[in-house]
Amino acid sequence: MARSWGLSVAIVTLYLLFSNRPVETATDFDPYKILGMTKSASQAEIKRVYKQLAKEWHPDKNKNPEAEDMFIKITKSYEILSNEEKRANYDRYGQTDENQAYGQPQQGYRHFHDGFYFDESFFHFPFNNKGSRDAADSKYMLHYNQYINDVVPDSFRRPYLIKITSDWCFSCIHIEPVWKDTVQELEALGVGIGVVDVGYERRLANHLGAHRTPSILGLINGKVTFFHYAVVREHLRQFVEDLLPQRLVEKVTDRNDLEFLNSWHEQNKPHVLLFDQVPTVPLLFKLTAFAYKDYLQFGYVDQGLSETANLLRQFNINTYAPTMLVFKENTDKPADIIQAKGMKKQIIDEFVSNNKFLLVPRLVNQKLFDELCPVKQFHRRRKYCVLLITGEEESFTAGNKAFLSLASSNTKEVLRFAYVYHRQQQPLCDILLKNRDSTPPQVVILERRNTAGKVLYKPVTGGWNGSEEDKHRLLEELERLQKDPSILNYDAMLPELNNEFASMFLIQWMYTAYDYLSQIGDDLLHNNWREMMPLLSLIFSALFILFGTVVIQAFSDSSEEKQSKPKPKDEMKTENGSPSTANTSSRPPKKNFVEVTELTDITYTSNLVKLRPGHINVVLVLTDASKNVLLSKFAKEVYSFTGSLTLHFSFLNVDKHSEWMDALMEFAPDALKMDGDEDDANHKIDYTGYVLALNGHKKYLCLFKPVYTGEDLESKSSEEEGASGGRSRSGSREEQQHPRKTVPRSRSTSTLQIHHKLDRLGLWMERLMEGTLPRHYIPAWPGLEKITANK
């Protein structure tokens, strides 16, 4: 054995040394080296570097003699590395020739020690023998793009069985015979097969969650499920069968046959019955039911049960071979029948696809409309749709049955009959019956011209009552249509049809949730912790956040209760509108309080000058005499806006900072003139009751001026004053924009008059939140250092 090994090595050495062709080394063209990237580089990094190098070495901008050759190499490198298949091909074999067959090594050589090649046919290692493994698996090899674009969408029509393997995998050798036999059996039944090589498709393997080899997983409806049992043919077959939904095929006996067949009208589907002698539903029939679940309803009759004897006699079923019947509108007689001992998938698919629709189906969604009435492609492939617009009431039943009778006698493939309920598809029906005093039932002949919804159509005059005259009139129109398609003299753009089965979404969601819970239980049962780790992490994170929130809230509530017990005097002052509690408390205010801080030279910078972008400070201007009354009214008016995180509330004592208000109004003279005020220059403005919305970052303000509710409230009774205030609050918004002229008031102004100065503040706040108030921009905020002495 040792001598044989040494002889083989000697032959290889002599061949490399004395062959006429030079020793093969790594090709000089290395796309990674040209782009300056590593093999782990992402597509985003490769694209970014390519743009930089292409701009740098473009021959029009770079006068270097080698610029053109370098630009070609850069472009060629990007073409290889930006394509997943070409990149994987280069990583495997160092191959850059696009004409070389994908997946085939050049002249049978493989890399060895990064510098030499050897022909692996010298060494027949069973675990890395490409000749034996790829012959069976090469046609099932999956790539990432192929999986995303083809396999996942196709998994909604059939399940997939996928094997995860790799080179140098000893365990993969043991399952090869079982895998080969299982693939041969299941592929003939319609199961999709896939193979993923971890060495070359690491991205796809990570996407599937496969972290060890060998692994077998199933894919259905875009959902991945791992196989956890011993790799035996029966186990794999049962695994595929368990992937299918549990409610695909209904068991039918003499007790429920009428209920099953008569549900065609509600479900708008033909019904298929399979008669066979085996007690369980054949896997082939389940796979067929899954593929055509959107078109037909499937049932299974076990011929060996005594409860099915009446069905066998009624339809004269031969018990020696499986029989398949399809029922449409007539539940007493099957529309089609097939019987054979060895039913193959091709025969069943052809039989089912020829009976996908009822004779006169109801248009319940856009997908069905597209299939029944396809868009015209060629002149010889025209399809005309004869559409009955009717209703659901019993008064329309006779006309609907007459329409069905006429459609049953149709033998022309270019004609498709369908009906639609006016109430369910009202936008469609209104367009087809526009400019006409027509009410259902009506018959419309139409031809679709493009996928955007354009149709040519012609309503059949006289309506539709199902009489012989109506049938004769419709047949005449159809005969004319065969000879002259131009009789469709109306055109319209149809809207997308409503999905009448959308209300079943909740039921479908419940079924989907049940399937996911079943999968989670299965994964927990088999301790598949690696695949379960993301879900478990999400669950524990949610529980931790929920538990932490409850604990923090509990401690916060207890601390607030302790702090709120003492100082009852402070509580009464807060209820009366005093800001003392709000100013001294650093905790969040309770729900029935508004936190209002005083704008002083200490809080001026933080509350205005350095206010965060997007935040607004709403400032109430008051005096010492009007402080309590105005603060109480201010809190009531702005309370509903305290939920906004961008609003802050403050008050400014004009007795202390009258100079600041004058300076601010000088910076924004339009704020006083906007309402047509023409105050005398010698008259000092009373700012009591003014409200300023100050945006410290953008340096603008919005001004609210007090609105009085009466001319002379002192001379009126309290009842008249209340009525006048009510009229003021119910006034139009135009009055808010143009309030009456501000009248100077002395300090003896009644409490009621001061209280009503903020009557319109709530409406003004709504406009502030809407952003419709006029903004007055100022060059800079005036300083607040000087304090006016109290008078």
C-alpha positions in Angstrom: 0.0 0.0 0.0 2.8 2.4 0.9 4.6 1.6 -2.3 1.5 2.3 -4.3 1.0 5.7 -2.6 4.7 6.6 -3.2 4.4 5.6 -6.9 1.3 7.8 -7.3 3.1 10.8 -5.8 6.1 10.2 -8.0 4.0 10.2 -11.1 2.3 13.4 -10.2 5.7 15.1 -9.5 7.2 13.9 -12.8 4.2 15.1 -14.7 4.4 18.6 -13.2 8.1 18.8 -13.8 8.5 17.4 -17.3 5.2 18.2 -19.0 5.4 20.5 -22.0 2.8 22.8 -20.4 4.1 25.0 -17.6 3.1 24.4 -14.0 -0.4 25.8 -13.2 -0.3 28.5 -10.7 -3.0 30.8 -9.4 -4.2 33.0 -12.2 -2.8 36.5 -12.4 -6.3 38.0 -12.6 -7.6 38.3 -9.1 -10.7 40.5 -8.8 -10.3 40.8 -5.0 -6.8 42.0 -5.4 -7.7 44.5 -8.2 -10.4 46.0 -6.1 -8.4 45.8 -2.9 -11.0 43.7 -1.1 -11.0 40.5 0.9 -13.2 37.5 0.3 -15.4 38.5 3.3 -16.3 41.8 1.7 -20.0 42.6 1.5 -21.8 43.7 -1.7 -22.2 47.3 -0.4 -18.4 47.5 0.2 -17.6 46.1 -3.2 -20.0 48.6 -4.9 -18.5 51.5 -3.0 -14.9 50.7 -3.8 -15.8 50.0 -7.5 -17.3 53.5 -7.9 -14.2 55.1 -6.4 -11.8 53.1 -8.6 -13.9 53.5 -11.7 -13.9 57.3 -11.3 -10.2 57.3 -10.6 -9.1 55.1 -13.5 -11.6 56.3 -16.2 -9.6 56.9 -19.4 -11.3 60.3 -20.0 -10.1 61.6 -16.6 -6.8 59.6 -16.1 -4.1 60.2 -18.8 -2.0 57.3 -17.5 -1.2 54.9 -20.5 -2.3 52.0 -18.3 -5.6 53.6 -17.3 -7.7 51.9 -20.0 -6.4 48.4 -19.2 -6.9 49.1 -15.5 -10.4 50.4 -16.0 -11.3 47.2 -18.0 -9.9 45.0 -15.2 -11.9 47.0 -12.6 -15.1 46.6 -14.5 -14.4 42.9 -15.1 -13.7 42.4 -11.4 -16.9 44.1 -10.4 -18.9 42.0 -12.9 -17.6 38.9 -11.2 -17.9 39.9 -7.5 -21.3 41.7 -7.8 -22.9 38.5 -9.1 -23.4 35.9 -6.4 -23.1 32.9 -8.8 -20.0 34.2 -10.6 -18.4 35.1 -7.2 -19.1 31.6 -5.8 -17.7 30.1 -9.0 -14.5 32.1 -8.7 -14.2 31.3 -4.9 -14.5 27.6 -5.7 -12.3 27.1 -8.8 -10.6 30.5 -9.4 -12.6 30.5 -12.6 -13.3 33.8 -14.4 -14.2 32.6 -17.9 -17.9 33.1 -18.4 -18.1 30.5 -21.2 -16.9 27.8 -18.8 -19.8 25.6 -17.5 -20.8 26.7 -14.0 -19.7 24.4 -11.3 -17.2 22.5 -13.4 -13.5 22.9 -12.4 -11.1 23.7 -15.2 -9.6 20.5 -16.6 -10.5 18.6 -13.4 -7.9 20.4 -11.2 -8.4 21.6 -7.7 -6.4 24.1 -5.5 -3.8 22.5 -3.3 -1.7 24.5 -0.8 -2.6 27.7 -2.6 0.0 27.2 -5.3 -0.4 23.8 -7.0 -3.2 21.8 -8.5 -3.9 18.1 -8.5 -6.3 15.9 -10.3 -8.5 14.5 -7.6 -9.3 11.5 -9.8 -6.0 10.1 -8.5 -7.5 10.0 -5.0 -10.9 8.4 -4.7 -11.9 9.9 -1.3 -15.6 8.9 -0.8 -16.4 12.0 1.2 -15.1 14.5 -1.4 -15.8 12.6 -4.6 -17.5 15.2 -6.7 -18.2 12.6 -9.5 -20.4 10.5 -7.2 -22.1 13.2 -5.1 -22.7 15.9 -7.7 -24.2 13.5 -10.2 -27.2 13.1 -7.8 -27.3 16.5 -6.2 -26.1 19.0 -8.8 -29.5 19.6 -10.4 -31.0 20.3 -6.9 -28.2 22.8 -5.8 -29.7 26.0 -4.5 -28.2 29.5 -4.5 -29.3 32.4 -2.4 -31.0 34.4 -5.2 -32.6 31.3 -6.6 -34.0 30.4 -3.2 -35.4 33.9 -2.6 -36.8 34.5 -6.0 -38.0 31.1 -7.0 -38.2 28.6 -4.2 -39.9 30.7 -1.5 -42.8 31.8 -3.8 -43.2 28.3 -5.1 -43.4 27.0 -1.5 -46.9 28.4 -1.4 -47.9 25.8 -4.0 -45.9 22.8 -2.9 -43.6 21.9 0.0 -39.8 21.6 -0.3 -37.4 19.1 1.3 -33.9 20.6 1.5 -30.7 18.9 2.6 -27.8 20.8 4.1 -24.5 19.2 3.3 -20.8 20.1 2.8 -17.5 18.6 1.6 -15.6 16.5 4.1 -18.8 15.5 5.9 -18.6 11.9 7.0 -22.1 11.8 8.3 -23.5 13.0 5.0 -22.2 9.7 3.4 -24.4 7.6 5.6 -27.7 9.3 4.7 -27.0 9.4 0.9 -28.8 6.1 0.1 -31.9 7.0 2.1 -31.9 10.5 0.7 -31.6 9.3 -2.9 -34.5 6.8 -2.5 -36.7 9.4 -0.7 -36.0 12.1 -3.4 -36.9 9.6 -6.1 -40.3 8.9 -4.5 -41.3 12.4 -3.3 -40.3 14.2 -6.4 -42.6 12.1 -8.4 -45.4 13.2 -6.1 -44.7 16.9 -6.6 -42.5 17.7 -3.6 -39.7 20.2 -4.4 -36.1 19.1 -3.6 -33.2 21.3 -2.8 -29.5 20.8 -1.7 -27.4 23.5 0.0 -23.6 23.2 0.1 -22.5 25.1 3.2 -19.0 25.5 1.8 -20.2 27.5 -1.2 -23.5 28.9 0.0 -22.8 30.0 3.6 -25.1 33.0 3.2 -28.1 30.8 2.3 -27.3 28.3 5.1 -27.2 31.1 7.6 -30.5 32.5 6.2 -32.1 29.1 6.7 -30.7 28.8 10.2 -28.7 25.6 9.4 -25.6 25.5 11.6 -24.6 21.9 11.3 -24.3 19.2 8.6 -26.0 17.1 7.7 -29.4 18.8 8.3 -32.7 18.3 6.6 -35.4 20.9 6.7 -38.8 21.5 5.1 -40.2 24.7 3.6 -43.8 25.5 3.1 -45.6 28.8 2.8 -42.2 30.5 3.2 -41.8 28.9 6.7 -38.8 26.7 7.5 -39.2 23.6 9.7 -36.3 21.3 10.8 -36.3 17.5 10.7 -35.3 16.0 14.1 -35.8 12.3 13.7 -33.7 9.4 12.4 -33.1 9.7 8.6 -35.4 6.9 7.5 -37.5 6.9 4.4 -40.8 6.5 6.3 -39.8 9.3 8.7 -39.0 11.7 5.8 -42.2 10.9 4.1 -44.2 11.5 7.3 -42.3 14.7 7.8 -43.3 16.1 4.5 -46.9 15.1 5.2 -46.9 16.8 8.5 -45.8 20.1 6.8 -49.1 20.3 5.0 -52.0 22.1 6.7 -54.4 19.8 8.6 -57.6 21.1 7.0 -56.8 20.5 3.3 -59.0 17.4 2.7 -62.3 16.8 4.4 -63.5 13.3 5.2 -66.8 12.8 3.5 -69.4 10.1 4.4 -73.2 9.6 3.9 -73.8 12.0 6.8 -72.1 15.1 5.5 -71.9 14.6 1.7 -74.8 17.0 1.0 -73.3 19.7 3.2 -70.0 19.3 1.5 -71.3 19.4 -2.1 -73.8 22.2 -1.5 -71.2 24.6 -0.2 -70.1 25.4 -3.7 -72.2 28.6 -3.8 -70.8 30.0 -0.5 -67.2 29.1 -1.3 -67.4 29.8 -5.0 -65.4 26.7 -5.8 -65.9 23.3 -7.5 -65.7 20.3 -5.2 -63.5 17.2 -5.8 -64.2 13.8 -4.3 -61.6 11.0 -4.3 -62.9 7.5 -3.7 -60.3 5.0 -2.5 -60.0 1.9 -0.3 -57.2 3.1 2.0 -58.2 4.5 5.4 -55.8 7.5 5.2 -55.8 10.2 2.5 -53.0 9.5 0.0 -50.1 11.9 0.1 -50.5 12.6 -3.7 -54.0 13.8 -3.1 -53.0 16.0 -0.2 -50.3 17.6 -2.3 -52.8 18.2 -5.1 -55.2 19.8 -2.7 -52.4 22.1 -1.4 -51.4 23.1 -4.9 -55.0 24.0 -5.9 -56.4 25.1 -2.5 -57.3 28.5 -3.9 -59.5 27.0 -6.7 -61.1 23.8 -5.5 -62.4 22.2 -2.3 -61.2 18.6 -1.8 -62.9 15.7 0.0 -62.0 12.0 0.5 -64.3 9.0 0.7 -63.0 5.8 2.3 -64.7 3.0 0.4 -64.0 0.5 3.2 -66.4 2.2 5.6 -70.0 1.2 5.9 -71.0 4.9 6.3 -70.0 5.5 2.6 -72.2 2.7 1.0 -74.9 5.1 -0.2 -72.3 7.4 -1.9 -70.8 4.4 -3.7 -74.2 3.3 -5.0 -75.4 6.9 -5.9 -72.4 7.6 -8.2 -71.8 3.9 -9.3 -68.2 3.8 -8.0 -65.9 1.0 -9.1 -64.2 -0.2 -5.9 -61.3 -1.8 -7.8 -59.6 1.5 -8.7 -59.4 5.0 -7.3 -62.0 7.3 -8.7 -62.0 11.1 -8.8 -65.2 13.1 -9.3 -65.5 16.9 -9.7 -68.8 18.6 -9.0 -69.8 22.1 -10.0 -73.2 23.8 -9.8 -75.0 20.5 -10.2 -74.4 18.4 -7.1 -76.4 15.4 -8.4 -74.2 14.7 -11.3 -70.4 15.1 -11.5 -69.1 17.5 -14.2 -66.1 15.3 -14.9 -64.8 11.9 -13.8 -61.4 10.0 -13.9 -60.7 6.5 -12.8 -57.4 4.6 -12.9 -55.4 2.1 -10.9 -52.2 4.0 -11.0 -53.0 7.7 -10.8 -50.0 9.7 -11.7 -49.4 13.3 -10.8 -49.5 14.5 -14.4 -52.9 12.9 -15.0 -54.3 14.4 -11.8 -52.9 17.9 -12.5 -54.4 17.9 -15.9 -57.8 16.7 -14.6 -57.9 19.3 -11.8 -56.6 22.2 -13.9 -59.3 21.7 -16.5 -61.9 22.0 -13.8 -60.6 24.9 -11.7 -63.7 27.1 -12.1 -67.4 26.8 -11.9 -69.5 27.1 -15.1 -70.6 30.5 -13.9 -68.3 31.7 -11.1 -68.8 34.8 -9.1 -66.2 37.5 -9.3 -65.0 37.8 -5.7 -61.6 39.3 -6.2 -59.2 40.7 -8.7 -57.1 37.5 -9.1 -60.2 35.5 -10.2 -61.2 38.2 -12.6 -57.7 38.2 -14.2 -57.8 34.5 -14.7 -61.4 34.2 -16.0 -61.1 37.3 -18.2 -57.5 37.6 -19.3 -56.1 40.6 -21.1 -56.0 40.3 -24.9 -52.6 39.3 -26.2 -53.1 38.2 -29.8 -56.1 38.4 -32.1 -56.6 34.7 -32.0 -56.4 34.5 -28.3 -59.3 36.9 -27.5 -61.4 36.1 -24.5 -64.8 37.7 -24.1 -66.4 37.9 -20.7 -70.2 37.7 -20.4 -70.9 39.3 -17.1 -74.3 39.2 -15.3 -74.8 42.1 -12.8 -77.3 40.8 -10.3 -78.2 40.8 -6.6 -78.3 38.4 -3.7 -82.0 38.6 -3.0 -84.4 35.7 -3.8 -86.1 37.9 -6.5 -82.9 37.4 -8.6 -82.8 33.6 -8.3 -84.8 32.9 -11.4 -82.7 35.1 -13.6 -79.5 33.7 -12.2 -80.6 30.1 -12.9 -81.6 31.0 -16.5 -78.1 32.6 -17.0 -76.5 29.4 -15.6 -78.6 27.3 -18.0 -77.5 29.3 -20.9 -73.8 29.2 -19.9 -74.0 25.4 -19.5 -74.8 25.0 -23.2 -71.8 27.1 -24.3 -69.1 25.3 -26.2 -67.0 28.2 -27.4 -63.7 28.7 -25.7 -63.6 32.4 -26.4 -66.6 33.0 -24.1 -66.4 33.1 -20.4 -69.6 33.5 -18.3 -69.5 35.0 -14.8 -71.7 37.0 -12.5 -71.2 39.7 -9.9 -73.2 41.0 -7.0 -73.9 44.7 -7.4 -73.8 45.4 -3.7 -70.4 43.6 -3.2 -68.7 45.1 -6.3 -70.5 48.5 -6.5 -67.6 50.5 -8.0 -67.2 48.1 -10.9 -71.0 47.9 -11.6 -71.5 51.6 -11.4 -68.9 52.2 -14.2 -70.3 49.5 -16.4 -73.8 50.9 -16.0 -73.0 54.6 -16.0 -75.0 57.1 -18.0 -77.9 54.6 -18.1 -81.0 54.3 -16.1 -80.3 50.6 -15.7 -80.7 48.6 -12.6 -79.7 45.0 -12.0 -80.1 42.4 -13.4 -78.1 43.5 -16.5 -75.8 41.6 -18.9 -72.6 43.2 -20.1 -70.2 41.8 -22.7 -66.6 43.0 -22.2 -63.1 42.5 -23.4 -60.0 43.5 -21.3 -57.4 45.5 -23.2 -54.6 45.9 -20.7 -53.7 45.1 -17.1 -54.3 48.7 -16.0 -58.1 48.1 -16.2 -59.1 49.3 -19.6 -62.0 47.4 -21.2 -64.2 47.5 -24.2 -67.8 46.6 -23.4 -71.4 46.7 -24.6 -74.4 46.3 -22.3 -77.1 44.1 -23.7 -80.3 46.1 -24.1 -83.5 45.1 -22.4 -81.9 43.9 -19.1 -82.1 40.3 -18.0 -85.0 38.4 -16.5 -84.2 35.0 -17.8 -87.0 34.8 -20.3 -86.6 33.1 -23.7 -86.6 36.5 -25.3 -83.7 37.6 -23.2 -81.7 34.4 -24.0 -82.4 34.9 -27.8 -81.3 38.6 -27.6 -78.1 37.6 -25.8 -77.3 34.8 -28.3 -77.8 37.2 -31.2 -75.3 39.7 -29.7 -72.8 36.9 -29.2 -73.1 35.8 -32.8 -72.6 39.4 -34.0 -69.5 39.6 -31.7 -67.9 36.6 -33.4 -68.3 38.3 -36.8 -67.6 41.9 -35.8 -65.7 42.7 -32.5 -66.2 46.4 -33.1 -69.7 46.2 -31.6 -68.1 46.7 -28.3 -68.4 50.5 -28.7 -67.9 51.6 -25.0 -64.6 51.8 -23.2 -63.9 52.4 -19.5 -61.2 52.0 -16.8 -62.3 49.4 -14.3 -61.2 49.7 -10.6 -59.7 46.8 -8.8 -62.3 44.4 -7.4 -63.1 44.2 -3.7 -61.9 41.0 -2.0 -65.2 39.5 -0.7 -63.3 36.9 1.3 -61.3 39.5 3.2 -63.5 39.0 6.3 -62.0 35.5 6.6 -58.6 37.0 7.4 -59.2 36.6 11.2 -59.8 32.9 10.8 -56.8 32.5 8.6 -54.7 34.4 11.1 -55.9 32.0 13.9 -54.9 29.0 11.8 -51.5 30.5 11.1 -51.0 31.3 14.8 -51.9 27.7 15.6 -49.3 26.4 13.1 -46.6 28.6 14.6 -47.4 27.6 18.2 -47.3 24.0 17.1 -43.8 24.6 15.6 -42.6 26.2 18.7 -43.8 23.3 20.8 -42.1 20.9 18.4 -38.8 22.8 18.6 -39.0 22.9 22.4 -39.7 19.1 22.5 -36.6 18.4 20.5 -34.4 20.9 22.3 -33.6 22.7 19.1 -32.2 25.6 21.1 -30.1 27.2 18.4 -33.1 27.7 16.1 -35.2 28.8 19.0 -32.7 31.3 20.5 -34.0 34.4 18.6 -37.6 33.7 19.6 -36.7 32.9 23.2 -34.6 36.1 23.4 -37.5 38.2 22.1 -39.9 36.6 24.6 -37.6 37.1 27.6 -36.8 40.7 26.5 -40.5 41.5 26.4 -41.1 39.9 29.8 -38.1 41.8 31.3 -39.3 45.1 30.0 -42.9 44.5 31.1 -41.8 43.3 34.6 -39.3 46.3 35.0 -42.0 48.8 34.0 -44.5 47.4 36.5 -41.9 47.4 39.3 -40.7 51.0 38.5 -44.3 52.2 38.3 -45.2 50.6 41.6 -42.2 52.2 43.4 -43.0 55.6 41.7 -46.7 55.5 42.8 -45.7 54.6 46.4 -43.2 57.5 46.6 -45.7 59.9 45.1 -48.3 58.9 47.7 -45.8 59.5 50.5 -44.8 62.9 49.2 -48.4 64.0 48.7 -49.6 63.3 52.3 -47.9 66.3 54.1 -48.4 70.0 53.4 -52.2 70.2 52.8 -51.9 74.0 52.4 -49.7 73.5 49.4 -52.3 71.3 47.8 -55.0 74.0 48.2 -52.7 76.6 46.7 -52.0 74.4 43.7 -55.7 73.9 43.2 -56.3 77.6 43.2 -53.7 78.0 40.5 -50.6 78.9 42.5 -47.4 77.7 40.9 -45.5 77.1 44.1 -45.9 73.3 44.1 -45.1 73.1 40.4 -42.0 75.2 40.9 -40.6 73.4 43.8 -41.4 69.9 42.7 -39.0 68.0 40.4 -41.3 65.0 39.9 -43.8 64.8 37.0 -47.1 66.5 37.7 -50.2 64.5 38.4 -53.0 64.2 35.8 -55.1 67.0 37.3 -52.3 69.5 37.4 -50.4 71.7 34.9 -46.7 72.4 35.7 -46.1 76.1 35.2 -42.7 77.7 36.0 -41.9 81.3 36.5 -39.7 82.9 33.8 -37.0 84.8 35.8 -33.4 85.7 35.1 -32.4 82.3 36.5 -34.6 80.1 34.4 -34.5 82.5 31.3 -31.6 80.7 29.6 -32.8 77.1 30.0 -36.5 77.8 29.4 -36.0 80.1 26.3 -32.6 80.9 25.0 -31.3 77.3 25.0 -34.6 75.6 24.5 -34.2 72.4 22.5 -35.1 72.6 18.7 -38.7 71.9 18.1 -39.8 72.9 21.6 -42.0 75.8 22.4 -42.5 77.7 25.7 -46.0 79.1 26.2 -45.6 82.1 28.5 -48.5 83.8 30.3 -48.0 87.5 31.1 -49.6 88.6 34.5 -49.2 90.9 37.4 -49.1 90.4 41.1 -52.8 91.3 41.4 -54.0 89.0 38.7 -51.6 86.1 39.4 -53.9 83.6 41.1 -56.9 84.2 38.8 -55.1 84.1 35.5 -53.0 81.1 36.5 -56.1 79.1 37.4 -57.8 80.0 34.1 -54.5 79.4 32.1 -54.2 75.9 33.6 -57.8 75.0 32.6 -57.3 76.3 29.0 -54.0 74.5 28.3 -54.7 71.3 30.3 -55.7 69.3 27.2 -52.4 70.2 25.5 -50.1 69.0 28.3 -49.7 65.6 26.7 -47.4 67.1 24.1 -43.7 66.6 24.9 -42.7 69.7 22.9 -44.7 72.2 24.9 -43.6 73.9 28.1 -45.6 76.4 30.2 -44.3 79.4 32.1 -45.5 82.8 33.4 -43.9 86.2 33.3 -44.6 88.8 36.0 -44.8 92.1 34.1 -44.5 94.1 37.3 -40.9 92.9 37.5 -40.0 92.6 33.8 -42.0 95.3 32.0 -38.9 96.5 30.2 -38.3 93.0 28.7 -41.9 93.0 27.3 -41.3 96.5 25.8 -38.0 95.4 24.3 -39.6 92.2 22.9 -42.4 94.1 21.3 -39.9 96.6 19.8 -38.2 93.7 18.1 -41.5 92.4 16.8 -43.7 95.6 16.0 -45.9 93.6 13.6 -47.2 91.6 16.6 -49.1 94.6 17.9 -50.0 96.1 14.5 -51.4 92.9 13.0 -54.8 93.5 14.5 -55.1 97.1 13.5 -54.2 98.6 16.9 -53.2 102.2 16.7 -52.5 102.9 20.4 -51.3 106.3 21.3 -47.5 106.5 21.7 -47.8 108.1 25.1 -50.2 105.4 26.3 -48.5 102.4 28.1 -49.8 99.1 26.9 -51.3 96.8 29.6 -49.8 93.3 28.9 -51.9 91.5 31.5 -53.4 88.4 29.9 -51.1 88.3 26.9 -49.8 84.8 26.0 -46.5 84.3 24.1 -45.5 81.1 22.3 -41.7 81.4 22.1 -39.5 79.2 20.0 -36.1 79.7 21.4 -34.2 77.9 18.7 -35.7 79.5 15.6 -36.2 82.9 17.3 -39.8 83.6 16.6 -43.0 84.2 18.7 -46.7 83.9 18.3 -48.9 86.3 20.2 -52.3 85.9 21.9 -54.1 89.1 22.9 -56.8 89.1 25.5 -60.4 89.0 24.3 -63.0 90.8 26.4 -66.5 89.4 26.5 -68.4 92.7 27.1 -68.2 96.5 26.8 -69.0 97.4 30.4 -69.1 94.3 32.5 -69.1 96.3 35.8 -72.6 97.8 35.0 -74.2 94.4 34.3 -75.4 91.8 36.6 -73.6 88.5 37.2 -76.2 86.6 35.0 -75.6 89.0 32.1 -71.9 88.7 32.5 -72.2 84.9 32.3 -74.3 85.1 29.2 -71.9 87.5 27.6 -69.0 85.2 28.3 -70.9 82.3 26.8 -71.4 84.3 23.6 -67.8 85.1 23.5 -66.7 81.5 23.7 -69.1 80.5 20.9 -67.8 83.2 18.6 -66.2 82.6 15.2 -62.5 82.2 14.7 -62.5 85.4 12.7 -63.2 87.3 15.9 -60.1 85.6 17.5 -58.0 86.8 14.6 -59.3 90.4 14.9 -60.1 91.0 18.5 -61.4 94.2 19.8 -59.1 97.0 20.6 -57.3 96.6 23.9 -58.7 99.0 26.5 -56.4 99.9 29.4 -57.7 98.7 32.7 -56.7 99.8 36.2 -55.9 97.5 39.1 -59.4 97.8 40.3 -60.6 95.7 37.3 -63.0 93.0 38.6 -61.9 89.4 39.0 -64.5 88.4 36.5 -63.1 90.7 33.8 -59.6 89.4 34.4 -60.9 85.8 34.3 -62.5 86.3 30.9 -59.3 87.6 29.3 -58.2 84.1 28.4 -61.6 82.9 27.1 -60.3 82.2 23.6 -56.9 80.7 24.6 -58.1 77.2 23.9 -58.8 78.0 20.3 -55.5 79.8 20.0 -53.7 76.8 21.3 -55.3 74.6 18.7 -54.1 76.9 15.9 -50.6 76.8 17.5 -50.5 73.0 17.3 -51.8 73.2 13.7 -49.1 75.7 12.8 -51.5 78.2 11.3 -50.7 81.1 13.6 -48.6 84.1 12.2 -45.0 84.0 13.3 -43.0 87.1 14.2 -39.2 86.6 13.9 -36.8 88.6 16.0 -33.0 89.0 15.6 -32.2 88.1 19.2 -33.9 87.5 22.5 -33.6 90.6 24.8 -31.9 90.2 28.1 -33.8 89.7 31.4 -31.2 90.9 33.8 -32.9 94.2 34.7 -35.8 94.0 37.2 -38.3 96.8 37.3 -39.0 98.1 40.8 -42.5 97.3 42.1 -44.8 100.3 42.1 
